[in-house]
Amino acid sequence: MTALSKDKLKIGLVSVSDRASQGIYQDQGIPELQAWLECALTAPFEVETRLIPDEQAVIEQTLIELSDKHACHLILTTGGTGPAKRDVTPDATLAIADREMPGFGEQMRQVSLHFVPTAILSRQVGAIRGETLILNLPGQPKAIKETLEGVKDEQGKTLVRGIFAAVPYCLQLLSDIYIETDPTVCESFRPKSARR
């Protein structure tokens, strides 16, 4: 395993889609993730992107490569989290994980339920491999933003926190990297004792 940097955040972005990986339509997951991260994070970060089919072995290999070889602090996947037979992203994630982080999946469903009742069909998970945090996000660009950012009212006040509010502190605990977010996009939280 390659050691993770303590200075510059490295993020793996993985879009899991049979049709997009075959070029049938344009992938929207990775551009949405990258655009959101560029708005939310206050310091430069490095990205490794992968567009792959809904094949469990391919997803597992991709996650292992991004965490072990490319030393990503964070891996965000999009797509393949529903109940259909081809939706195997959570299965692949848990197969290569050292530990599960159930709160992330619970919160993603909590946020999405404010928008669609079918959010309970989602099997998104959060997990840790080594020092890498892996989060399975929904496939739709709108839902990606909602789960990361949370539910806001017309004035922009946060009603339900998105999952990214907990990510900076989680990464700090895992690999001692310190990242901050733009509070107008997503206010991250960490205990006073962990602030620098």
Residue pairs with C-beta under 8 A, 6 or more apart in sequence:
1 67
1 68
1 71
1 130
2 68
2 69
2 70
2 71
3 71
4 10
4 71
4 72
4 73
4 131
4 132
4 175
4 177
5 71
5 73
5 177
6 175
6 176
6 177
7 177
8 43
8 44
8 45
8 46
9 41
9 43
9 45
9 46
9 73
9 74
9 171
9 177
9 179
10 45
10 46
10 47
10 48
10 70
10 71
10 72
10 73
10 74
11 37
11 45
11 46
11 47
11 48
11 72
11 73
11 74
11 75
11 76
12 47
12 48
12 49
12 50
12 63
12 66
12 67
12 70
12 72
12 74
12 75
12 76
13 29
13 30
13 33
13 34
13 47
13 48
13 49
13 50
13 75
13 76
13 78
14 49
14 50
14 51
14 52
14 59
14 62
14 63
14 66
14 75
14 76
14 77
14 78
15 21
15 27
15 29
15 30
15 49
15 50
15 51
15 52
15 77
15 78
15 79
16 52
16 53
16 54
16 59
16 77
16 78
16 79
16 80
16 89
16 139
17 27
17 29
17 51
17 53
17 54
17 79
17 80
17 139
18 53
18 54
18 86
19 25
20 26
20 27
20 28
20 29
20 51
21 27
21 51
21 52
21 53
22 53
27 51
28 141
29 78
29 79
29 137
29 139
29 141
29 144
30 49
30 51
30 78
32 78
32 141
32 144
32 145
33 76
33 78
33 137
33 144
34 47
34 49
36 144
36 145
36 148
36 149
36 185
37 45
37 47
39 182
39 185
40 148
40 149
40 164
40 181
40 182
40 185
40 186
41 179
41 180
41 181
41 182
42 179
42 180
42 181
42 182
43 179
43 180
45 179
48 66
48 70
48 72
50 62
50 66
52 58
52 59
52 62
54 79
54 80
54 86
54 87
54 88
54 89
55 88
56 88
56 91
56 92
56 95
59 77
59 80
59 88
59 89
59 92
59 93
60 92
60 95
60 96
63 75
63 77
63 92
63 93
63 96
63 129
63 134
64 96
64 129
66 72
66 75
66 132
67 75
67 129
67 130
67 132
67 134
68 129
68 130
72 132
73 131
73 132
73 133
73 171
73 174
73 175
73 177
74 132
74 133
74 134
74 135
74 167
74 171
75 132
75 133
75 134
75 135
76 135
76 137
77 89
77 93
77 134
77 135
77 136
77 137
78 137
78 138
78 139
78 144
79 89
79 138
79 139
80 86
80 87
80 88
80 89
80 90
80 136
80 139
81 87
81 89
81 90
81 122
81 123
81 124
81 136
81 137
81 138
81 139
82 121
82 122
82 123
83 121
83 123
87 123
89 136
90 123
90 124
90 125
90 136
93 125
93 127
93 134
93 136
94 100
94 125
94 127
96 129
97 127
97 128
97 129
97 134
98 127
98 128
98 129
98 130
99 127
99 128
100 125
100 126
100 127
100 128
101 125
101 126
101 127
101 128
101 133
101 170
102 125
102 126
103 126
103 166
104 124
104 125
104 126
104 135
104 163
104 166
105 122
105 123
105 124
105 125
105 126
105 136
107 147
107 161
107 162
107 163
108 122
108 124
108 137
108 138
108 147
108 163
109 119
109 120
109 122
109 124
110 160
111 119
111 146
111 147
111 150
111 151
111 160
111 162
111 163
112 119
112 122
112 138
112 143
112 146
112 147
113 119
113 120
114 146
114 151
114 159
114 160
115 143
115 146
122 138
123 136
124 135
124 136
124 137
124 138
124 147
125 135
125 136
126 133
126 134
126 135
126 136
126 163
127 133
127 134
128 134
128 174
131 174
131 175
132 174
133 167
133 170
133 171
133 174
135 163
135 167
137 143
137 144
137 147
137 148
138 144
138 147
146 162
147 162
147 163
148 162
148 163
148 164
148 186
149 162
149 164
149 185
149 186
150 158
150 159
150 160
150 161
150 162
150 165
150 186
151 158
151 159
151 160
151 162
152 158
152 159
153 159
156 184
158 187
161 189
162 186
164 181
164 186
164 188
165 186
165 187
165 188
165 189
166 188
166 189
167 188
168 178
168 179
168 180
168 181
168 188
168 190
169 188
169 189
169 190
169 191
169 194
171 177
171 179
172 178
172 179
172 190
172 194
178 196
180 188
181 187
181 188
